[in-house]
Amino acid sequence: MEYGGYDVFVRNWWKPNRNWPNGLEPDPTADKQYLAKGVTEERAQELCQEYNSTHKPGRLSRKAEYESA
């Protein structure tokens, strides 16, 4: 297995807030659920594409992302 410096996670981008337009407020600090840690950038991209193509983001825009570890 090839190791790298990227962590892949899933989180909601929005949180409910009736005082914001459309009742949604950005939530970049939302809890992250990790799918993989220490993978190469290529593998991180593959995992994100795979997750996002098989899961509907829904109203809160739950999607896979990656970041450098």
C-alpha positions as CSV (number, residue, x, y, z in Angstrom):
1,M,0.0,0.0,0.0
2,E,1.2,3.5,-0.9
3,Y,1.1,6.0,1.9
4,G,0.8,9.7,1.5
5,G,-0.1,12.8,3.4
6,Y,-3.9,13.2,2.8
7,D,-6.9,12.4,4.9
8,V,-10.3,11.8,3.4
9,F,-13.5,12.7,5.4
10,V,-17.2,13.3,5.1
11,R,-19.0,16.2,6.6
12,N,-22.1,18.4,6.2
13,W,-21.3,21.7,4.7
14,W,-24.5,23.4,5.9
15,K,-26.3,23.5,9.3
16,P,-29.9,24.5,9.8
17,N,-30.4,28.1,10.9
18,R,-33.8,29.7,10.3
19,N,-32.2,33.2,10.5
20,W,-30.1,32.6,7.3
21,P,-31.4,32.6,3.7
22,N,-33.0,29.3,2.8
23,G,-32.7,28.3,6.5
24,L,-29.1,27.1,6.1
25,E,-25.8,28.5,7.5
26,P,-22.3,27.4,6.3
27,D,-20.7,25.1,8.8
28,P,-17.0,24.6,7.8
29,T,-16.2,23.4,11.3
30,A,-18.7,20.6,11.3
31,D,-17.6,17.2,12.7
32,K,-15.6,15.1,10.2
33,Q,-16.0,11.4,9.8
34,Y,-12.8,10.0,8.4
35,L,-12.9,7.4,5.6
36,A,-9.1,7.1,5.2
37,K,-6.0,8.7,6.6
38,G,-2.5,9.0,5.2
39,V,-3.3,8.2,1.6
40,T,-1.8,9.6,-1.6
41,E,-3.6,12.6,-3.2
42,E,-4.6,10.3,-6.2
43,R,-6.2,7.8,-3.8
44,A,-7.9,10.7,-1.9
45,Q,-9.4,11.9,-5.1
46,E,-10.6,8.4,-6.0
47,L,-12.2,7.9,-2.6
48,C,-14.0,11.3,-2.8
49,Q,-15.3,10.6,-6.3
50,E,-16.5,7.2,-5.3
51,Y,-18.3,8.4,-2.2
52,N,-19.8,11.4,-3.9
53,S,-21.1,9.4,-6.9
54,T,-22.9,6.9,-4.6
55,H,-24.3,9.2,-1.9
56,K,-26.8,12.0,-2.4
57,P,-25.6,15.1,-0.6
58,G,-29.0,16.1,0.6
59,R,-30.1,19.4,2.0
60,L,-27.0,19.8,4.2
61,S,-24.7,19.0,1.3
62,R,-22.9,16.1,2.9
63,K,-19.9,15.2,0.8
64,A,-16.5,13.6,0.9
65,E,-13.5,15.9,0.9
66,Y,-9.8,15.6,1.6
67,E,-7.1,17.6,3.3
68,S,-3.4,17.4,3.8
69,A,-2.5,15.5,7.0
